[in-house]
């Protein structure tokens, strides 16, 4: 992700991090998908992102104060959350967690541990 989606202001804090290229690509792709969802569905014009690393543990957080949603209500034929976000991060040994509810906003936390196989 080079730029946030059109119409979305991104407030970010980015610490220098080290990860293999395929991991960085997966995290960037998942963040890009999360931000696309903010732009499409959250009914807000601003999202925040924080990137940190401590001892090889990379954490990316994406948050919006938008509409939120019920993840269980996502149609089975839609793969955005399951594959483009969660599956992408899991494929490189990371974890993606979602915290949202209608009216609550949305918080994504992506983690990758450098010392894991």
C-alpha positions in Angstrom: 0.0 0.0 0.0 1.6 3.2 -1.1 -1.3 5.6 -0.4 -4.6 5.4 1.5 -7.7 5.0 -0.5 -9.1 8.1 -2.1 -11.0 10.2 0.3 -9.5 8.6 3.4 -7.1 10.5 5.6 -4.6 8.2 7.4 -3.0 9.3 10.6 0.0 7.1 11.2 2.9 6.4 13.5 5.5 4.2 11.8 8.5 2.8 13.7 11.3 1.2 11.7 10.7 -2.5 11.4 12.6 -5.5 10.0 10.8 -8.4 8.4 11.3 -10.6 5.3 10.0 -9.2 2.1 7.1 -11.7 1.8 6.0 -10.9 5.4 6.2 -7.1 4.7 4.1 -7.7 1.5 1.5 -9.7 3.4 1.2 -7.2 6.2 1.0 -4.3 3.7 -1.6 -6.1 1.7 -3.8 -6.9 4.7 -3.5 -3.2 5.9 -4.5 -2.0 2.4 -7.6 -4.3 2.4 -8.5 -3.1 5.9 -8.2 0.6 4.8 -10.2 -0.1 1.6 -13.0 -1.5 3.9 -12.8 1.7 6.0 -13.2 3.8 2.9 -16.1 1.7 1.5 -18.1 0.9 4.6 -17.2 2.8 7.8 -18.7 6.2 6.9 -15.7 8.1 8.2 -13.0 10.1 6.5 -10.1 9.3 8.9 -8.4 6.1 10.1 -5.3 5.6 12.2 -2.4 3.1 11.8 0.4 2.3 14.1 3.4 0.1 13.2 5.8 -1.0 15.9 8.5 -3.7 16.5 9.9 -5.0 19.7 12.6 -7.7 19.5 11.4 -9.0 16.1 7.7 -8.8 17.0 6.0 -6.6 14.4 2.6 -5.2 15.3 0.4 -3.1 12.9 -2.9 -1.7 14.2 -5.5 -0.1 12.0 -8.4 1.7 13.7 -11.5 3.7 12.7 -14.3 5.3 14.6 -16.9 4.3 12.0 -20.0 2.3 11.8 -18.5 -1.1 12.8 -20.2 -4.3 11.9 -21.1 -7.8 13.0 -18.4 -10.1 11.5 -20.6 -13.1 11.9 -23.1 -11.4 9.5 -20.5 -11.3 6.6 -21.9 -13.3 3.7 -20.1 -16.6 3.1 -19.4 -15.8 -0.5 -17.4 -12.7 0.5 -13.7 -13.5 1.0 -12.3 -10.1 1.9 -12.0 -10.5 5.6 -11.3 -14.3 5.6 -8.8 -14.5 2.7 -7.5 -11.0 1.8 -6.9 -10.0 5.4 -6.8 -12.9 7.9 -5.6 -15.6 5.4 -2.9 -13.4 4.0 -1.4 -12.7 7.4 -1.8 -16.4 8.5 0.0 -17.6 5.4 3.2 -15.9 6.6 2.9 -17.2 10.2 1.2 -14.1 11.6 -2.1 -13.4 13.2 -4.9 -11.0 12.4 -7.4 -10.1 15.0 -10.6 -8.1 14.5 -12.5 -6.1 17.2 -15.7 -4.6 16.0 -19.4 -4.4 16.6 -22.2 -2.3 15.1 -21.8 1.3 16.2 -18.4 0.6 17.8 -15.8 1.2 15.0 -13.3 -1.3 13.9 -9.8 -2.3 15.2 -7.5 -4.6 13.3 -4.4 -5.9 15.0 -1.8 -7.7 12.8 1.1 -9.5 14.5 4.1 -11.3 13.2 6.8 -12.9 15.4 10.2 -13.0 13.8 11.4 -15.9 15.9 8.6 -18.2 14.9 9.2 -20.7 12.1 
